[in-house]
Amino acid sequence: MLLKVGDKAPGFVLPDADMASIDLAGFLGKSNLVIFFYPKDGTPGCTKEVTDFSDHEDDFGAQNCVLLGVSRDDCLKHAEFRDKEGIGTELLSDASGNVCKLYGVWQAKEVDGHKKFCIVRSTFIIDRAGIIRHALYNVNYKGHAMEVLRLVKELNS
């Protein structure tokens, strides 16, 4: 089921690249959140998307907004990816895929005539009250971080 604007963001606790637990509830009442789901560490499109978000982390911070990237890669792979690419953004591991399912980003795609499940590149902008203000499914990574920053700025105006 896909999430919509006005829905309460599903809560979760996931480990980051350093295996520290990040609890979504810890941000409630404090900051806006951008949670972006991407398919895989180290692939060209995902690397571009994650580094774009990371390069603009200060701009998001100035809007009182925290960035969280989520994929099914494990913590070790996230740490290697972060260190290799100089990524400052928190990368969370959803190895089980449970959070991907909660957010509706774990979807079937047809590849070479076979049905295969994978993460559909998607981004959610969540306000301080934990309400989804934008649910963007199946996004193109090109220019995406700047588009999301524009939407976050609109939240604060």
VEXZAGU-221277 format. One record per residue: x negated, y, z of N, C-alpha, C in turn; residue number from 1; residue in one letter; chain. Coordinates in steps of 0.2 Angstrom, whole numbers. Each point is the difference from the previous one (the first is absolute). Example, Ala and Ser with C-alpha at 12.3 -4.5 7.8 and 13.67 -1.06 7.14 Angstrom:
REM VEXZAGU-221277
{neast = -66&nnorth = -28&nup = 39&caeast = 4&canorth = 6&caup = 0&ceast = -4&cnorth = 6&cup = 0&n = 1&res = A&chain = A} .
{neast = 2&nnorth = 5&nup = -4&caeast = -4&canorth = 6&caup = 1&ceast = 4&cnorth = 5&cup = 3&n = 2&res = S&chain = A} .
//
This chain:
REM VEXZAGU-221277
{neast = -4&nnorth = -6&nup = 0&caeast = 4&canorth = 6&caup = 0&ceast = -4&cnorth = 6&cup = 0&n = 1&res = M&chain = A} .
{neast = 1&nnorth = 5&nup = -4&caeast = -4&canorth = 6&caup = -1&ceast = 3&cnorth = 5&cup = 5&n = 2&res = L&chain = A} .
{neast = -5&nnorth = 4&nup = 3&caeast = 1&canorth = 5&caup = 5&ceast = 2&cnorth = 6&cup = -4&n = 3&res = L&chain = A} .
{neast = 4&nnorth = 4&nup = 4&caeast = 3&canorth = 7&caup = -4&ceast = -1&cnorth = 5&cup = 5&n = 4&res = K&chain = A} .
{neast = 0&nnorth = 6&nup = -3&caeast = -1&canorth = 7&caup = 4&ceast = 6&cnorth = 0&cup = 5&n = 5&res = V&chain = A} .
{neast = -2&nnorth = 1&nup = 6&caeast = 5&canorth = 0&caup = 6&ceast = -1&cnorth = -6&cup = 4&n = 6&res = G&chain = A} .
{neast = -3&nnorth = -5&nup = -2&caeast = 0&canorth = -6&caup = 4&ceast = -6&cnorth = 1&cup = 5&n = 7&res = D&chain = A} .
{neast = 1&nnorth = -4&nup = 5&caeast = -5&canorth = 0&caup = 6&ceast = -6&cnorth = -4&cup = -3&n = 8&res = K&chain = A} .
{neast = -6&nnorth = 2&nup = 1&caeast = -6&canorth = -4&caup = -3&ceast = -1&cnorth = -6&cup = 5&n = 9&res = A&chain = A} .
{neast = 0&nnorth = -6&nup = -3&caeast = -1&canorth = -6&caup = 4&ceast = -7&cnorth = 1&cup = 4&n = 10&res = P&chain = A} .
{neast = 1&nnorth = -2&nup = 6&caeast = -6&canorth = 1&caup = 5&ceast = -5&cnorth = -6&cup = -2&n = 11&res = G&chain = A} .
{neast = -6&nnorth = 1&nup = 2&caeast = -5&canorth = -6&caup = -1&ceast = -6&cnorth = 2&cup = 4&n = 12&res = F&chain = A} .
{neast = -4&nnorth = -6&nup = 1&caeast = -7&canorth = 1&caup = 3&ceast = -4&cnorth = -4&cup = -4&n = 13&res = V&chain = A} .
{neast = -6&nnorth = 3&nup = -3&caeast = -4&canorth = -4&caup = -5&ceast = -7&cnorth = 2&cup = 2&n = 14&res = L&chain = A} .
{neast = -5&nnorth = -4&nup = -1&caeast = -7&canorth = 1&caup = 1&ceast = -3&cnorth = 4&cup = -5&n = 15&res = P&chain = A} .
{neast = -5&nnorth = 5&nup = 2&caeast = -3&canorth = 4&caup = -5&ceast = -7&cnorth = -4&cup = -2&n = 16&res = D&chain = A} .
{neast = -4&nnorth = 4&nup = -4&caeast = -6&canorth = -3&caup = -2&ceast = -5&cnorth = -2&cup = 5&n = 17&res = A&chain = A} .
{neast = 1&nnorth = 3&nup = 6&caeast = -4&canorth = -2&caup = 6&ceast = 3&cnorth = -5&cup = 5&n = 18&res = D&chain = A} .
{neast = 6&nnorth = -2&nup = -2&caeast = 4&canorth = -5&caup = 3&ceast = 3&cnorth = 3&cup = 6&n = 19&res = M&chain = A} .
{neast = 1&nnorth = 7&nup = 1&caeast = 4&canorth = 3&caup = 5&ceast = 7&cnorth = 0&cup = -2&n = 20&res = A&chain = A} .
{neast = 4&nnorth = -1&nup = 4&caeast = 8&canorth = 0&caup = -1&ceast = 2&cnorth = 7&cup = -1&n = 21&res = S&chain = A} .
{neast = 4&nnorth = 2&nup = -6&caeast = 3&canorth = 6&caup = -1&ceast = 7&cnorth = -1&cup = 1&n = 22&res = I&chain = A} .
{neast = 4&nnorth = 3&nup = 4&caeast = 7&canorth = 0&caup = 1&ceast = 3&cnorth = 6&cup = -2&n = 23&res = D&chain = A} .
{neast = 5&nnorth = -1&nup = -5&caeast = 4&canorth = 5&caup = -3&ceast = 3&cnorth = 4&cup = 5&n = 24&res = L&chain = A} .
{neast = 3&nnorth = -3&nup = 5&caeast = 3&canorth = 4&caup = 6&ceast = -4&cnorth = 5&cup = 3&n = 25&res = A&chain = A} .
{neast = -7&nnorth = 0&nup = 0&caeast = -4&canorth = 4&caup = 3&ceast = 0&cnorth = 7&cup = -4&n = 26&res = G&chain = A} .
{neast = 2&nnorth = 0&nup = -6&caeast = 0&canorth = 7&caup = -4&ceast = 7&cnorth = 4&cup = 1&n = 27&res = F&chain = A} .
{neast = 5&nnorth = -4&nup = 3&caeast = 7&canorth = 3&caup = 0&ceast = -1&cnorth = 6&cup = 5&n = 28&res = L&chain = A} .
{neast = 4&nnorth = 6&nup = -3&caeast = 0&canorth = 6&caup = 4&ceast = -7&cnorth = 4&cup = 0&n = 29&res = G&chain = A} .
{neast = -5&nnorth = -3&nup = -4&caeast = -6&canorth = 4&caup = 0&ceast = -2&cnorth = 2&cup = -7&n = 30&res = K&chain = A} .
{neast = 1&nnorth = -4&nup = -5&caeast = -2&canorth = 2&caup = -7&ceast = 4&cnorth = -4&cup = -5&n = 31&res = S&chain = A} .
{neast = 0&nnorth = 3&nup = -6&caeast = 3&canorth = -3&caup = -6&ceast = -5&cnorth = -5&cup = -2&n = 32&res = N&chain = A} .
{neast = 3&nnorth = -5&nup = -3&caeast = -5&canorth = -6&caup = -3&ceast = 1&cnorth = 0&cup = -7&n = 33&res = L&chain = A} .
{neast = -5&nnorth = -2&nup = -4&caeast = 0&canorth = -3&caup = -6&ceast = -3&cnorth = -7&cup = 0&n = 34&res = V&chain = A} .
{neast = 5&nnorth = -5&nup = -2&caeast = -3&canorth = -7&caup = 0&ceast = 1&cnorth = -2&cup = -7&n = 35&res = I&chain = A} .
{neast = -6&nnorth = -2&nup = -3&caeast = -1&canorth = -2&caup = -7&ceast = -2&cnorth = -7&cup = 0&n = 36&res = F&chain = A} .
{neast = 4&nnorth = -4&nup = -4&caeast = -1&canorth = -7&caup = -1&ceast = -4&cnorth = -1&cup = -7&n = 37&res = F&chain = A} .
{neast = -5&nnorth = -3&nup = 0&caeast = -4&canorth = -1&caup = -6&ceast = -2&cnorth = -8&cup = -1&n = 38&res = Y&chain = A} .
{neast = -1&nnorth = -2&nup = -6&caeast = -1&canorth = -7&caup = -1&ceast = -6&cnorth = -3&cup = 3&n = 39&res = P&chain = A} .
{neast = -6&nnorth = 3&nup = -1&caeast = -6&canorth = -4&caup = 1&ceast = -6&cnorth = 5&cup = 1&n = 40&res = K&chain = A} .
{neast = -4&nnorth = -1&nup = 5&caeast = -6&canorth = 3&caup = 1&ceast = -5&cnorth = -1&cup = -6&n = 41&res = D&chain = A} .
{neast = -3&nnorth = 6&nup = -2&caeast = -6&canorth = -1&caup = -5&ceast = 2&cnorth = -1&cup = -7&n = 42&res = G&chain = A} .
{neast = 7&nnorth = 0&nup = -2&caeast = 2&canorth = 0&caup = -7&ceast = 0&cnorth = 7&cup = -2&n = 43&res = T&chain = A} .
{neast = -1&nnorth = 2&nup = -7&caeast = -1&canorth = 7&caup = -2&ceast = 6&cnorth = 4&cup = 2&n = 44&res = P&chain = A} .
{neast = 6&nnorth = -2&nup = -2&caeast = 6&canorth = 5&caup = 2&ceast = 0&cnorth = 1&cup = 7&n = 45&res = G&chain = A} .
{neast = 0&nnorth = -5&nup = 4&caeast = 0&canorth = 0&caup = 8&ceast = -5&cnorth = 4&cup = 3&n = 46&res = C&chain = A} .
{neast = -6&nnorth = -1&nup = -3&caeast = -6&canorth = 4&caup = 2&ceast = 1&cnorth = 8&cup = -1&n = 47&res = T&chain = A} .
{neast = 3&nnorth = 1&nup = -6&caeast = 1&canorth = 7&caup = -2&ceast = 5&cnorth = 3&cup = 5&n = 48&res = K&chain = A} .
{neast = 6&nnorth = -4&nup = 1&caeast = 5&canorth = 3&caup = 4&ceast = -2&cnorth = 1&cup = 7&n = 49&res = E&chain = A} .
{neast = -3&nnorth = -5&nup = 3&caeast = -3&canorth = 1&caup = 7&ceast = -5&cnorth = 5&cup = 1&n = 50&res = V&chain = A} .
{neast = -4&nnorth = 1&nup = -4&caeast = -5&canorth = 5&caup = 0&ceast = 3&cnorth = 7&cup = -1&n = 51&res = T&chain = A} .
{neast = 5&nnorth = 1&nup = -4&caeast = 3&canorth = 6&caup = -1&ceast = 4&cnorth = 2&cup = 7&n = 52&res = D&chain = A} .
{neast = 3&nnorth = -5&nup = 3&caeast = 3&canorth = 2&caup = 6&ceast = -5&cnorth = 2&cup = 5&n = 53&res = F&chain = A} .
{neast = -5&nnorth = -4&nup = 1&caeast = -6&canorth = 1&caup = 4&ceast = -3&cnorth = 7&cup = -1&n = 54&res = S&chain = A} .
{neast = -1&nnorth = 2&nup = -6&caeast = -3&canorth = 6&caup = -2&ceast = 4&cnorth = 6&cup = 2&n = 55&res = D&chain = A} .
{neast = 6&nnorth = -1&nup = 1&caeast = 5&canorth = 6&caup = 2&ceast = 3&cnorth = -1&cup = 7&n = 56&res = H&chain = A} .
{neast = -4&nnorth = -4&nup = 4&caeast = 2&canorth = -2&caup = 7&ceast = 1&cnorth = 7&cup = 4&n = 57&res = E&chain = A} .
{neast = -5&nnorth = 4&nup = -1&caeast = 0&canorth = 7&caup = 4&ceast = 6&cnorth = 4&cup = -2&n = 58&res = D&chain = A} .
{neast = 2&nnorth = 0&nup = -6&caeast = 6&canorth = 3&caup = -3&ceast = 7&cnorth = -2&cup = 4&n = 59&res = D&chain = A} .
{neast = 0&nnorth = -7&nup = 0&caeast = 6&canorth = -3&caup = 3&ceast = -1&cnorth = 1&cup = 8&n = 60&res = F&chain = A} .
{neast = -6&nnorth = 0&nup = 3&caeast = 0&canorth = 2&caup = 7&ceast = 2&cnorth = 7&cup = 1&n = 61&res = G&chain = A} .
{neast = -1&nnorth = 5&nup = -4&caeast = 2&canorth = 6&caup = 1&ceast = 7&cnorth = 1&cup = 0&n = 62&res = A&chain = A} .
{neast = 4&nnorth = -5&nup = -3&caeast = 7&canorth = 0&caup = 0&ceast = 3&cnorth = -5&cup = 6&n = 63&res = Q&chain = A} .
{neast = -4&nnorth = -1&nup = 4&caeast = 1&canorth = -5&caup = 6&ceast = 3&cnorth = -6&cup = -2&n = 64&res = N&chain = A} .
{neast = -4&nnorth = -3&nup = -5&caeast = 2&canorth = -6&caup = -3&ceast = -6&cnorth = -5&cup = 0&n = 65&res = C&chain = A} .
{neast = 2&nnorth = -7&nup = 2&caeast = -5&canorth = -5&caup = 0&ceast = 1&cnorth = -5&cup = -5&n = 66&res = V&chain = A} .
{neast = -5&nnorth = -2&nup = -3&caeast = 0&canorth = -4&caup = -6&ceast = -2&cnorth = -8&cup = 2&n = 67&res = L&chain = A} .
{neast = 4&nnorth = -4&nup = -2&caeast = -1&canorth = -7&caup = 1&ceast = 0&cnorth = -4&cup = -6&n = 68&res = L&chain = A} .
{neast = -5&nnorth = -4&nup = -2&caeast = 0&canorth = -4&caup = -6&ceast = 1&cnorth = -7&cup = 2&n = 69&res = G&chain = A} .
{neast = 5&nnorth = -4&nup = -3&caeast = 1&canorth = -7&caup = 2&ceast = -1&cnorth = -4&cup = -7&n = 70&res = V&chain = A} .
{neast = -3&nnorth = -6&nup = 1&caeast = 0&canorth = -5&caup = -5&ceast = -1&cnorth = -7&cup = 4&n = 71&res = S&chain = A} .
{neast = 0&nnorth = -5&nup = -3&caeast = 0&canorth = -7&caup = 3&ceast = -7&cnorth = -2&cup = 1&n = 72&res = R&chain = A} .
{neast = -5&nnorth = 4&nup = -2&caeast = -7&canorth = -2&caup = 1&ceast = -1&cnorth = 0&cup = 7&n = 73&res = D&chain = A} .
{neast = -5&nnorth = -5&nup = 2&caeast = -2&canorth = 0&caup = 8&ceast = -4&cnorth = 5&cup = 2&n = 74&res = D&chain = A} .
{neast = -1&nnorth = 1&nup = 6&caeast = -4&canorth = 5&caup = 4&ceast = -7&cnorth = 1&cup = -3&n = 75&res = C&chain = A} .
{neast = -3&nnorth = -6&nup = -1&caeast = -7&canorth = 0&caup = -2&ceast = 0&cnorth = 3&cup = -7&n = 76&res = L&chain = A} .
{neast = 4&nnorth = -2&nup = -5&caeast = 0&canorth = 3&caup = -6&ceast = 2&cnorth = 7&cup = 0&n = 77&res = K&chain = A} .
{neast = 4&nnorth = 3&nup = 4&caeast = 1&canorth = 7&caup = 1&ceast = -6&cnorth = 3&cup = 2&n = 78&res = H&chain = A} .
{neast = -4&nnorth = -2&nup = 5&caeast = -6&canorth = 3&caup = 2&ceast = -5&cnorth = 1&cup = -5&n = 79&res = A&chain = A} .
{neast = -1&nnorth = -6&nup = -4&caeast = -4&canorth = 0&caup = -6&ceast = 2&cnorth = 6&cup = -5&n = 80&res = E&chain = A} .
{neast = 6&nnorth = 0&nup = -2&caeast = 3&canorth = 5&caup = -5&ceast = -1&cnorth = 7&cup = 3&n = 81&res = F&chain = A} .
{neast = 2&nnorth = 1&nup = 6&caeast = -1&canorth = 7&caup = 3&ceast = -7&cnorth = 2&cup = 0&n = 82&res = R&chain = A} .
{neast = -5&nnorth = -4&nup = 2&caeast = -7&canorth = 2&caup = 1&ceast = -3&cnorth = 1&cup = -7&n = 83&res = D&chain = A} .
{neast = 2&nnorth = -5&nup = -5&caeast = -3&canorth = 1&caup = -7&ceast = 2&cnorth = 6&cup = -3&n = 84&res = K&chain = A} .
{neast = 7&nnorth = 2&nup = 1&caeast = 3&canorth = 6&caup = -4&ceast = 0&cnorth = 6&cup = 5&n = 85&res = E&chain = A} .
{neast = -2&nnorth = 0&nup = 6&caeast = 0&canorth = 6&caup = 4&ceast = 7&cnorth = 2&cup = 2&n = 86&res = G&chain = A} .
{neast = 4&nnorth = -4&nup = 1&caeast = 7&canorth = 1&caup = 2&ceast = 1&cnorth = 2&cup = 7&n = 87&res = I&chain = A} .
{neast = 3&nnorth = 6&nup = 1&caeast = 2&canorth = 2&caup = 7&ceast = 7&cnorth = -2&cup = 2&n = 88&res = G&chain = A} .
{neast = 4&nnorth = -2&nup = -4&caeast = 7&canorth = -1&caup = 1&ceast = 0&cnorth = -7&cup = 4&n = 89&res = T&chain = A} .
{neast = 5&nnorth = -1&nup = 5&caeast = 1&canorth = -6&caup = 3&ceast = 3&cnorth = -5&cup = -5&n = 90&res = E&chain = A} .
{neast = -3&nnorth = -6&nup = 0&caeast = 2&canorth = -6&caup = -5&ceast = 3&cnorth = -5&cup = 5&n = 91&res = L&chain = A} .
{neast = 6&nnorth = -2&nup = -1&caeast = 3&canorth = -5&caup = 4&ceast = 1&cnorth = -7&cup = -3&n = 92&res = L&chain = A} .
{neast = -1&nnorth = -5&nup = 3&caeast = 0&canorth = -7&caup = -3&ceast = 7&cnorth = -3&cup = 2&n = 93&res = S&chain = A} .
{neast = 4&nnorth = -1&nup = -5&caeast = 6&canorth = -4&caup = 1&ceast = -1&cnorth = -7&cup = -4&n = 94&res = D&chain = A} .
{neast = -4&nnorth = -4&nup = 3&caeast = -2&canorth = -6&caup = -3&ceast = 6&cnorth = -5&cup = 0&n = 95&res = A&chain = A} .
{neast = 5&nnorth = 0&nup = 4&caeast = 6&canorth = -4&caup = 0&ceast = 5&cnorth = 2&cup = -5&n = 96&res = S&chain = A} .
{neast = -1&nnorth = 7&nup = -2&caeast = 5&canorth = 3&caup = -5&ceast = 7&cnorth = 2&cup = 4&n = 97&res = G&chain = A} .
{neast = 0&nnorth = -1&nup = 6&caeast = 7&canorth = 2&caup = 4&ceast = 2&cnorth = 7&cup = -1&n = 98&res = N&chain = A} .
{neast = -5&nnorth = 5&nup = 1&caeast = 1&canorth = 7&caup = -1&ceast = 2&cnorth = 1&cup = -7&n = 99&res = V&chain = A} .
{neast = -4&nnorth = -3&nup = -5&caeast = 2&canorth = 1&caup = -7&ceast = 7&cnorth = -1&cup = -2&n = 100&res = C&chain = A} .
{neast = 3&nnorth = -6&nup = 3&caeast = 6&canorth = -2&caup = -1&ceast = 5&cnorth = 5&cup = 4&n = 101&res = K&chain = A} .
{neast = -1&nnorth = 2&nup = 6&caeast = 4&canorth = 5&caup = 3&ceast = 1&cnorth = 6&cup = -4&n = 102&res = L&chain = A} .
{neast = -5&nnorth = 2&nup = -3&caeast = 0&canorth = 7&caup = -4&ceast = 2&cnorth = -2&cup = -8&n = 103&res = Y&chain = A} .
{neast = 2&nnorth = -6&nup = -1&caeast = 2&canorth = -1&caup = -7&ceast = -5&cnorth = 0&cup = -6&n = 104&res = G&chain = A} .
{neast = -6&nnorth = 0&nup = 2&caeast = -6&canorth = 1&caup = -5&ceast = -2&cnorth = -7&cup = -2&n = 105&res = V&chain = A} .
{neast = 2&nnorth = -6&nup = 3&caeast = -2&canorth = -6&caup = -2&ceast = 5&cnorth = -3&cup = -5&n = 106&res = W&chain = A} .
{neast = -2&nnorth = 0&nup = -6&caeast = 5&canorth = -1&caup = -6&ceast = -3&cnorth = -5&cup = -5&n = 107&res = Q&chain = A} .
{neast = 5&nnorth = -3&nup = -3&caeast = -2&canorth = -5&caup = -5&ceast = -1&cnorth = 4&cup = -7&n = 108&res = A&chain = A} .
{neast = -5&nnorth = -2&nup = -3&caeast = -2&canorth = 2&caup = -7&ceast = -1&cnorth = -6&cup = -4&n = 109&res = K&chain = A} .
{neast = 2&nnorth = 1&nup = -7&caeast = -1&canorth = -5&caup = -4&ceast = -7&cnorth = 1&cup = -4&n = 110&res = E&chain = A} .
{neast = -5&nnorth = -5&nup = 1&caeast = -6&canorth = 1&caup = -3&ceast = -2&cnorth = -7&cup = -4&n = 111&res = V&chain = A} .
{neast = -1&nnorth = 1&nup = -6&caeast = -1&canorth = -5&caup = -5&ceast = 6&cnorth = -6&cup = 1&n = 112&res = D&chain = A} .
{neast = 6&nnorth = 3&nup = 0&caeast = 6&canorth = -5&caup = 1&ceast = 1&cnorth = -3&cup = 6&n = 113&res = G&chain = A} .
{neast = -4&nnorth = 2&nup = 5&caeast = 1&canorth = -3&caup = 7&ceast = 2&cnorth = 5&cup = 5&n = 114&res = H&chain = A} .
{neast = 4&nnorth = -1&nup = 5&caeast = 2&canorth = 4&caup = 5&ceast = -6&cnorth = 0&cup = 5&n = 115&res = K&chain = A} .
{neast = -2&nnorth = 6&nup = 2&caeast = -5&canorth = 1&caup = 5&ceast = 1&cnorth = 6&cup = 4&n = 116&res = K&chain = A} .
{neast = 0&nnorth = -1&nup = 7&caeast = 1&canorth = 5&caup = 5&ceast = -6&cnorth = 4&cup = 1&n = 117&res = F&chain = A} .
{neast = 1&nnorth = 7&nup = 0&caeast = -6&canorth = 4&caup = 2&ceast = 3&cnorth = 7&cup = 2&n = 118&res = C&chain = A} .
{neast = -5&nnorth = 4&nup = 3&caeast = 2&canorth = 7&caup = 2&ceast = 1&cnorth = 4&cup = -5&n = 119&res = I&chain = A} .
{neast = 6&nnorth = 3&nup = 0&caeast = 1&canorth = 6&caup = -5&ceast = -2&cnorth = 6&cup = 3&n = 120&res = V&chain = A} .
{neast = -5&nnorth = 4&nup = -4&caeast = -3&canorth = 6&caup = 3&ceast = 6&cnorth = 5&cup = 2&n = 121&res = R&chain = A} .
{neast = 0&nnorth = 1&nup = 7&caeast = 6&canorth = 4&caup = 2&ceast = -3&cnorth = 5&cup = 6&n = 122&res = S&chain = A} .
{neast = 4&nnorth = 5&nup = 1&caeast = -2&canorth = 5&caup = 5&ceast = 6&cnorth = 3&cup = 4&n = 123&res = T&chain = A} .
{neast = -1&nnorth = 0&nup = 6&caeast = 6&canorth = 3&caup = 4&ceast = -2&cnorth = 6&cup = 4&n = 124&res = F&chain = A} .
{neast = 4&nnorth = 5&nup = 0&caeast = -2&canorth = 6&caup = 4&ceast = 5&cnorth = 0&cup = 6&n = 125&res = I&chain = A} .
{neast = -2&nnorth = 0&nup = 6&caeast = 4&canorth = -1&caup = 6&ceast = -1&cnorth = 6&cup = 5&n = 126&res = I&chain = A} .
{neast = 6&nnorth = 3&nup = 2&caeast = -1&canorth = 6&caup = 4&ceast = -1&cnorth = -2&cup = 7&n = 127&res = D&chain = A} .
{neast = -1&nnorth = 5&nup = 5&caeast = -2&canorth = -2&caup = 7&ceast = 5&cnorth = -4&cup = 4&n = 128&res = R&chain = A} .
{neast = 6&nnorth = 1&nup = -3&caeast = 6&canorth = -4&caup = 4&ceast = 0&cnorth = -8&cup = -3&n = 129&res = A&chain = A} .
{neast = -5&nnorth = -1&nup = -5&caeast = 0&canorth = -7&caup = -2&ceast = 5&cnorth = -2&cup = -6&n = 130&res = G&chain = A} .
{neast = 3&nnorth = 6&nup = -3&caeast = 5&canorth = -1&caup = -5&ceast = -4&cnorth = 1&cup = -7&n = 131&res = I&chain = A} .
{neast = 2&nnorth = -5&nup = -5&caeast = -3&canorth = 1&caup = -6&ceast = 2&cnorth = 6&cup = -4&n = 132&res = I&chain = A} .
{neast = -4&nnorth = 4&nup = -2&caeast = 2&canorth = 6&caup = -4&ceast = -1&cnorth = -1&cup = -7&n = 133&res = R&chain = A} .
{neast = -5&nnorth = -4&nup = -2&caeast = -1&canorth = -2&caup = -7&ceast = -2&cnorth = -8&cup = 0&n = 134&res = H&chain = A} .
{neast = 3&nnorth = -3&nup = -5&caeast = -1&canorth = -7&caup = -1&ceast = -2&cnorth = -1&cup = -8&n = 135&res = A&chain = A} .
{neast = -6&nnorth = -1&nup = -1&caeast = -3&canorth = 0&caup = -7&ceast = -2&cnorth = -7&cup = -2&n = 136&res = L&chain = A} .
{neast = 4&nnorth = -3&nup = -4&caeast = -2&canorth = -7&caup = -2&ceast = -3&cnorth = 0&cup = -7&n = 137&res = Y&chain = A} .
{neast = -5&nnorth = -5&nup = -1&caeast = -3&canorth = -1&caup = -7&ceast = -3&cnorth = 7&cup = -2&n = 138&res = N&chain = A} .
{neast = -4&nnorth = 3&nup = 4&caeast = -3&canorth = 6&caup = -2&ceast = -7&cnorth = -1&cup = -5&n = 139&res = V&chain = A} .
{neast = -1&nnorth = 5&nup = -3&caeast = -7&canorth = 0&caup = -4&ceast = -5&cnorth = 3&cup = 4&n = 140&res = N&chain = A} .
{neast = -6&nnorth = -3&nup = 1&caeast = -5&canorth = 3&caup = 4&ceast = -3&cnorth = 7&cup = -2&n = 141&res = Y&chain = A} .
{neast = 1&nnorth = 1&nup = -6&caeast = -3&canorth = 6&caup = -3&ceast = 3&cnorth = 6&cup = 2&n = 142&res = K&chain = A} .
{neast = -3&nnorth = 5&nup = 4&caeast = 3&canorth = 6&caup = 3&ceast = 5&cnorth = -1&cup = 5&n = 143&res = G&chain = A} .
{neast = 0&nnorth = -6&nup = 3&caeast = 5&canorth = -2&caup = 5&ceast = -1&cnorth = 4&cup = 6&n = 144&res = H&chain = A} .
{neast = -6&nnorth = 0&nup = 3&caeast = -2&canorth = 3&caup = 6&ceast = 2&cnorth = 7&cup = 0&n = 145&res = A&chain = A} .
{neast = -1&nnorth = 4&nup = -5&caeast = 2&canorth = 7&caup = 0&ceast = 7&cnorth = 1&cup = -1&n = 146&res = M&chain = A} .
{neast = 4&nnorth = -5&nup = -3&caeast = 7&canorth = 1&caup = 0&ceast = 3&cnorth = -1&cup = 7&n = 147&res = E&chain = A} .
{neast = -3&nnorth = -5&nup = 3&caeast = 2&canorth = -2&caup = 7&ceast = -1&cnorth = 6&cup = 5&n = 148&res = V&chain = A} .
{neast = -6&nnorth = 3&nup = -1&caeast = -2&canorth = 6&caup = 4&ceast = 5&cnorth = 6&cup = -1&n = 149&res = L&chain = A} .
{neast = 2&nnorth = 1&nup = -6&caeast = 5&canorth = 5&caup = -2&ceast = 7&cnorth = -2&cup = 4&n = 150&res = R&chain = A} .
{neast = 2&nnorth = -6&nup = 0&caeast = 6&canorth = -2&caup = 3&ceast = 0&cnorth = 1&cup = 8&n = 151&res = L&chain = A} .
{neast = -6&nnorth = -1&nup = 3&caeast = -1&canorth = 0&caup = 7&ceast = 0&cnorth = 8&cup = 2&n = 152&res = V&chain = A} .
{neast = -3&nnorth = 4&nup = -5&caeast = 0&canorth = 7&caup = 2&ceast = 7&cnorth = 3&cup = 0&n = 153&res = K&chain = A} .
{neast = 5&nnorth = -3&nup = -5&caeast = 7&canorth = 2&caup = 0&ceast = 3&cnorth = -2&cup = 7&n = 154&res = E&chain = A} .
{neast = -2&nnorth = -5&nup = 3&caeast = 3&canorth = -3&caup = 6&ceast = -1&cnorth = 6&cup = 5&n = 155&res = L&chain = A} .
{neast = -6&nnorth = 3&nup = 0&caeast = -2&canorth = 5&caup = 5&ceast = 3&cnorth = 7&cup = -1&n = 156&res = N&chain = A} .
{neast = 3&nnorth = 1&nup = -6&caeast = 1&canorth = 7&caup = -2&ceast = 8&cnorth = 2&cup = 2&n = 157&res = S&chain = A} .
//
